[in-house]
Amino acid sequence: MPAESKLDPQQPLAKRRRSPAAVIRAWGAAILVIGLASAAFIYAFAADDEGIDAASEIVQGRMYQHNLQLMGGKASLLMADFDEWFSGLWHGRPLAYTVAILSVAIALACFAVARWVSGSPADADRQS
């Protein structure tokens, strides 16, 4: 009895098996497409933050920065700046950039894992 191939058209779809590398590559492609589409959607419909609210005016003030440095030192001032920057990434148009960068990074990681799992042809050429 001949061995059945993995891509036999007579075989039911449920019995066909794809290699783990192909599955990971497909997930990476899906993450990339959905992530970039979501980023474009967020960018298109994000509200512009033209006006500075009262809290931002206080935080950017020299007196606030001086008092913060007196109470917690230079590290406290740096952590407050980092916190303000990091929290700004999660709303408005910066959120679109964050989603796009994260989706590209995760997709690249999926492609790298798929290449590692499959045993890339470049590695076989180097060993020969």
C-alpha positions in Angstrom: 0.0 0.0 0.0 1.6 3.3 -1.0 2.2 6.0 1.6 -0.3 8.8 1.5 1.1 12.3 0.9 0.3 15.1 3.2 -1.4 17.1 0.5 -3.5 14.4 -1.1 -6.7 16.1 -2.5 -8.7 12.9 -1.7 -7.9 13.2 1.9 -10.4 15.1 4.1 -9.4 18.6 5.2 -9.4 17.6 8.9 -6.8 14.9 8.3 -4.4 17.2 6.5 -1.6 18.4 8.7 0.6 21.4 8.1 4.1 21.7 9.4 4.5 23.7 12.6 6.6 26.3 10.7 3.8 26.9 8.2 1.3 27.3 11.0 3.6 29.8 12.9 4.2 31.7 9.6 0.5 31.9 8.9 -0.1 33.3 12.4 2.6 35.8 11.9 1.1 37.0 8.6 -2.4 37.2 10.2 -1.0 39.2 13.1 0.8 41.6 10.7 -2.3 42.2 8.5 -4.7 42.6 11.4 -2.3 44.7 13.4 -1.6 47.1 10.6 -5.2 47.3 9.6 -6.1 48.1 13.2 -3.4 50.8 13.4 -4.7 52.4 10.2 -8.3 52.3 11.7 -7.1 53.8 15.0 -5.1 56.5 13.2 -8.0 57.5 11.0 -10.5 57.8 13.8 -8.3 59.1 16.6 -9.1 62.5 18.0 -6.5 65.2 17.7 -5.2 66.3 21.1 -4.7 69.9 20.2 -5.5 71.5 23.5 -3.4 70.8 26.6 -5.5 70.0 29.6 -4.9 71.5 33.1 -3.0 68.4 34.4 -0.5 68.5 31.6 0.1 72.2 32.2 0.8 71.5 35.8 3.1 68.6 35.1 5.1 70.6 32.6 5.4 73.6 34.9 8.9 74.5 36.3 7.6 74.7 39.9 6.1 71.2 39.8 9.4 69.8 38.4 11.4 71.7 41.0 9.2 70.4 43.9 9.3 66.8 42.5 13.1 66.9 42.3 13.3 68.3 45.9 11.1 65.4 47.2 12.4 62.5 45.2 15.6 63.6 43.6 16.7 63.3 40.0 15.5 59.7 39.7 11.9 60.8 40.7 12.0 63.5 38.0 13.2 61.0 35.4 10.6 58.4 36.4 7.8 61.0 36.2 9.0 62.0 32.7 9.1 58.3 31.7 5.6 57.7 33.1 4.2 60.7 31.2 5.7 59.5 28.0 4.6 55.9 28.4 1.1 56.8 29.3 0.9 59.0 26.2 1.5 56.0 24.0 -1.9 54.4 24.8 -4.4 57.0 23.5 -5.0 59.0 20.4 -2.7 58.8 17.3 0.3 57.6 19.3 -1.7 54.5 20.0 -1.9 53.8 16.2 1.9 53.9 16.0 2.2 51.7 19.1 -0.1 49.1 17.6 1.7 49.1 14.3 5.2 48.7 15.9 4.0 46.0 18.2 2.3 44.0 15.4 5.4 44.3 13.2 7.6 43.2 16.0 5.4 40.2 16.9 5.1 39.2 13.3 8.8 39.3 12.8 9.2 37.2 15.9 6.8 34.6 14.5 8.7 34.5 11.2 12.0 34.1 13.0 10.5 31.2 15.2 9.1 29.6 12.0 12.4 29.8 10.3 14.1 28.3 13.4 11.6 25.5 13.7 11.8 24.6 10.0 15.6 24.5 10.0 16.4 27.2 7.5 18.1 26.3 4.1 20.7 29.0 4.8 22.0 26.9 7.7 22.2 23.8 5.6 24.2 25.7 2.9 26.7 26.9 5.6 27.3 23.4 6.9 28.0 21.9 3.4 
